Amino acid sequence: MQAGTAISLFAGAGGLDLGMEAAGFSVRAAVEWDDDASDTMEKNATRHFPGLLEVVRADLRPLAVGDPGGVGTKDILAAAGLGRSRPDLLVGGPPCVAFSKSGFWLEWKRNGVDPAASLLQAYTRVLAEARPRFFVLENVYALTFDNRASRPAFERLLKEITEAGYKYSWRVLNAADYGVPQLRPRLFIVGARKGERLPDLPGATHSGRWEQRKVVEGRLAHVTAGEALQGINAPPEPEEVVRGQWGHLLPGIPPGDNYLFYTAQRGHADPVFEWRSRFWSFLLKLDPDRPSPTIQAQPGPNVGPFHWESRRLRVPELRRLFTFPDDFEFVGSRRSVQAQVGNSVPPLLASKVAAEIARLC
């Protein structure tokens, strides 16, 4: 059933867009500045984005400050073949490294001076000018933190959404709670033009232990990494060998553990690291009996999660852990593919969000 037309900003490899398509929306135009990600969208268009008319290769940052140069909202609507008509849905996940939890150890990020932060304003500008019936905005959940970098930016974002003529609701959704085999909390804001019914955010269908959270009775168990990777055909890749200064320590770490295995507090006979001296994902290994921890777009040489076989995850395995279709093809180097996947919204989670909007179309 066709739910309506959609345009996508900051499309990346199309994870969010796959979810929209699964819910019945037709993504007509996608804006993305990275060439490899754009090539990925185009390569998969026939099979997975059948209504896609154009991938607009453009940087949206000038739009955030009203720069007349570059691509504008009229250009995006024209690329979607909409002319003066309005799209039913605007979707996008503006890259906001300034608010990423993993980057808060950098002072310039804590102070909120990352120029990429302005990409939130590029989204709200298109929202105000394109006037879709509904919108979905996805972002890092650290944007909701009560600190000097995140709080002003989040309040400004919500204010601009209201000024654009929209009502909204927001919540942090953990992908694992929706059947994705990855513990990946992300912020979702959904909204509707005033006069339209506000869509709900989907309720969780799965449950499991995560940080301080307990299992919720009546829900399905989290899908584990072992379940997701079962039966997968993933030939070895040259890049899977873990090198770097500490790579040789990885085979000794049990599945589900990290560098803390090599500390005196854990009772190691020959400790290598001080307690909590590294980031939690350092030498982190997957546990086949639990969902994968968050997979990053640009991990360092000894940053996991690594496979329980003491190697880097292979591309077909990354696809499974993000719920991309097995026949979805990525374009670019191994490093580029890692970035494309790591920056993606898991399509299964996106489809659950989109389905709530499709009910109102």
Secondary structure in CASP SS format (residue, H / E / C, confidence):
PFRMAT SS
TARGET T0000
AUTHOR 0000-0000-0000
METHOD secondary structure of the structure
MODEL  1
M C 1.00
Q C 1.00
A C 1.00
G E 1.00
T E 1.00
A E 1.00
I E 1.00
S E 1.00
L E 1.00
F C 1.00
A C 1.00
G C 1.00
A C 1.00
G C 1.00
G H 1.00
L H 1.00
D H 1.00
L H 1.00
G H 1.00
M H 1.00
E H 1.00
A H 1.00
A C 1.00
G C 1.00
F E 1.00
S E 1.00
V E 1.00
R E 1.00
A E 1.00
A E 1.00
V E 1.00
E C 1.00
W C 1.00
D C 1.00
D H 1.00
D H 1.00
A H 1.00
S H 1.00
D H 1.00
T H 1.00
M H 1.00
E H 1.00
K H 1.00
N C 1.00
A H 1.00
T H 1.00
R H 1.00
H H 1.00
F C 1.00
P C 1.00
G C 1.00
L C 1.00
L C 1.00
E E 1.00
V E 1.00
V E 1.00
R C 1.00
A C 1.00
D C 1.00
L C 1.00
R H 1.00
P H 1.00
L H 1.00
A H 1.00
V C 1.00
G C 1.00
D C 1.00
P C 1.00
G C 1.00
G C 1.00
V C 1.00
G C 1.00
T H 1.00
K H 1.00
D H 1.00
I H 1.00
L H 1.00
A H 1.00
A H 1.00
A C 1.00
G C 1.00
L C 1.00
G C 1.00
R C 1.00
S C 1.00
R C 1.00
P C 1.00
D C 1.00
L E 1.00
L E 1.00
V E 1.00
G E 1.00
G C 1.00
P C 1.00
P C 1.00
C C 1.00
V H 1.00
A H 1.00
F H 1.00
S C 1.00
K H 1.00
S H 1.00
G H 1.00
F C 1.00
W C 1.00
L C 1.00
E H 1.00
W H 1.00
K H 1.00
R H 1.00
N C 1.00
G C 1.00
V C 1.00
D C 1.00
P H 1.00
A H 1.00
A H 1.00
S H 1.00
L H 1.00
L H 1.00
Q H 1.00
A H 1.00
Y H 1.00
T H 1.00
R H 1.00
V H 1.00
L H 1.00
A H 1.00
E H 1.00
A H 1.00
R C 1.00
P C 1.00
R C 1.00
F E 1.00
F E 1.00
V E 1.00
L E 1.00
E E 1.00
N E 1.00
V E 1.00
Y H 1.00
A H 1.00
L H 1.00
T H 1.00
F C 1.00
D C 1.00
N C 1.00
R C 1.00
A C 1.00
S H 1.00
R H 1.00
P H 1.00
A H 1.00
F H 1.00
E H 1.00
R H 1.00
L H 1.00
L H 1.00
K H 1.00
E H 1.00
I H 1.00
T H 1.00
E H 1.00
A C 1.00
G C 1.00
Y E 1.00
K E 1.00
Y E 1.00
S E 1.00
W E 1.00
R E 1.00
V E 1.00
L E 1.00
N E 1.00
A H 1.00
A H 1.00
D H 1.00
Y H 1.00
G C 1.00
V C 1.00
P C 1.00
Q E 1.00
L C 1.00
R C 1.00
P E 1.00
R E 1.00
L E 1.00
F E 1.00
I E 1.00
V E 1.00
G E 1.00
A E 1.00
R E 1.00
K C 1.00
G C 1.00
E C 1.00
R C 1.00
L C 1.00
P C 1.00
D C 1.00
L C 1.00
P C 1.00
G C 1.00
A C 1.00
T C 1.00
H E 1.00
S E 1.00
G C 1.00
R C 1.00
W E 1.00
E C 1.00
Q C 1.00
R E 1.00
K C 1.00
V C 1.00
V C 1.00
E C 1.00
G C 1.00
R C 1.00
L E 1.00
A E 1.00
H C 1.00
V C 1.00
T C 1.00
A H 1.00
G H 1.00
E H 1.00
A H 1.00
L H 1.00
Q C 1.00
G C 1.00
I C 1.00
N C 1.00
A C 1.00
P C 1.00
P C 1.00
E C 1.00
P H 1.00
E H 1.00
E H 1.00
V C 1.00
V C 1.00
R C 1.00
G C 1.00
Q C 1.00
W C 1.00
G H 1.00
H H 1.00
L H 1.00
L H 1.00
P H 1.00
G H 1.00
I C 1.00
P C 1.00
P C 1.00
G C 1.00
D C 1.00
N C 1.00
Y H 1.00
L H 1.00
F H 1.00
Y H 1.00
T C 1.00
A H 1.00
Q H 1.00
R H 1.00
G C 1.00
H C 1.00
A C 1.00
D C 1.00
P C 1.00
V C 1.00
F C 1.00
E C 1.00
W C 1.00
R C 1.00
S C 1.00
R C 1.00
F C 1.00
W C 1.00
S C 1.00
F E 1.00
L C 1.00
L C 1.00
K E 1.00
L C 1.00
D C 1.00
P C 1.00
D C 1.00
R C 1.00
P C 1.00
S E 1.00
P C 1.00
T C 1.00
I C 1.00
Q C 1.00
A C 1.00
Q C 1.00
P C 1.00
G C 1.00
P C 1.00
N C 1.00
V E 1.00
G C 1.00
P C 1.00
F E 1.00
H E 1.00
W C 1.00
E C 1.00
S C 1.00
R E 1.00
R C 1.00
L C 1.00
R C 1.00
V H 1.00
P H 1.00
E H 1.00
L H 1.00
R H 1.00
R H 1.00
L H 1.00
F H 1.00
T C 1.00
F C 1.00
P C 1.00
D C 1.00
D C 1.00
F C 1.00
E C 1.00
F C 1.00
V C 1.00
G C 1.00
S C 1.00
R H 1.00
R H 1.00
S H 1.00
V H 1.00
Q H 1.00
A H 1.00
Q H 1.00
V H 1.00
G H 1.00
N C 1.00
S C 1.00
V C 1.00
P C 1.00
P H 1.00
L H 1.00
L H 1.00
A H 1.00
S H 1.00
K H 1.00
V H 1.00
A H 1.00
A H 1.00
E H 1.00
I H 1.00
A H 1.00
R C 1.00
L C 1.00
C C 1.00
END
